[in-house]
Amino acid sequence: MIDFRSDTVTKPTPAMLDFMFKAKVGDDVFGEDPSVNELEAMSADMFGLEAGLFCPSGTMTNQIAIKTHTQPGDELICDKLSHIYQYEGGGIAFNSGCSVRLIEGYRGRITAEQVKVAINPDDVHKPHTSLVSLENTANRGGGSCYNFDDIQQVKEVCLQNNLKLHLDGARLFNALIAKKETAKQYGATFDTISICLSKGLGIPVGSVLLGSKDFIKKARRIRKVFGGGMRQAGFMAAAGIYALQHHINRLATDHIHAQEIAAVLATKDFVGEIFPVETNIIIFEVKGRLSSQQLSAKLKEHNILAIAISPTQVRIVVHLDITAAMVTETIQVIKSL
Ligand SMILES: *Cc1c(COP(=O)(O)O)cnc(C)c1O
C-alpha cells in the first residue's frame, strides 16, 4: 500500500529504532528520565524558549496550552478550520470551559485585522477574550503557510490587548523548510508552541509543548490532571531527539514529491481546484465523472490510499515513508485514470 492518508502513518526507521533501544530511561513523572529531559531541553533550546513538556499527542499539548492560558468562561480566538476547534473532540469546552470566537480565515490563516475585531470589549455581558491560537502549517488550508509578517501583526494586536498567543505547530517544521524561516523567530513571537514529532518527523508517539519556565511548570501539573504523565517515556523521547537531528531537512523532499503529484493531478479532467501546494499536503476538488469517494476507491484498487475529506475533496499527504519510486508509481496510476 502507498499510504497518503496522513503523515502520522510513518513507521520508525531502523536507525531510529536502534537509537530508541539504546535510550537511557527513568521515571519521567519524578523528572528522572534523562532522554525526556534531553528532548525537552533540546527542543526548547532550538526555539530559544525556556522549557518544554513532552506529551503523548498534539491534541494534549494544545489542550494543556489552552487550559494553562485561560480561566473557565474566557473566550479564545481561532480560525474556523483549526484543529483545536474541529478535531479535538470539543476539548476547549470540555477541558477549559471556554467559548470560541471563530474567524473565517483564508485557507486556515487569520489576520491581525480579523483578530482585532473579534476581541470582546471590557463589558460584564461578554466573555473575557484571553487567547489567540494560530495553526502553521494550516492542515485544512492544504498545508498553507503564514507569512511571518502577518504573524507579527497578530502578535502586535495580542500585545496591545493583553492576549496570549499560542501556535499549533503540528507541522511547523514543514513551514520552516518551505518558507526558509527559523525556529527562533517563532520562539521569540509566540507565548507557547506545540510541535508534533509524530507527523512529518516520523516518530511513533509524541509532541512537545514549549514556553516559559513558569508556564511549563503549570502545564506539567495540567498534564498530570489530563492523565498524560508518562513513566519511562525516554524510548519515545529518544525517537524525538533522533528526528530533530535527522528528519527536518529531508522534509524538502516531501514538498517536492507533493509538487510532482499535484502537477499530474492538474492535467486530469476530474480534478477541479487544487489548493496551492506549499508543503506536504495536497487538497484538491474532484468533479465531473468522479466523486471524491469514487476517486478514493479507484486509487485503492491500485493500492493507493487517500482520504475523501469532503464529498468533493480528496487529501493526499506526503511523508517520510513515501519513496521516490512510490511517487513515480502514483503518477503513473493517476495518468491512467
Ligand atoms: C495532527 C494535528 C494535531 C495533533 O494531533 P494528534 O493526533 O493529537 O497528535 C494538532 N494540530 C494539527 C493541525 C494537526 O494536524
The ligand as an ORCA input file, in Angstrom:
! r2SCAN-3c Opt
* xyz 0 1
  C      -2.344     16.128     13.882
  C      -2.580     17.509     14.335
  C      -2.593     17.841     15.688
  C      -2.385     16.848     16.807
  O      -2.907     15.620     16.583
  P      -2.609     14.324     17.496
  O      -3.113     13.244     16.615
  O      -3.362     14.517     18.734
  O      -1.142     14.255     17.744
  C      -2.778     19.159     16.029
  N      -2.927     20.105     15.094
  C      -2.897     19.829     13.782
  C      -3.032     20.927     12.793
  C      -2.734     18.517     13.350
  O      -2.717     18.250     12.046
*
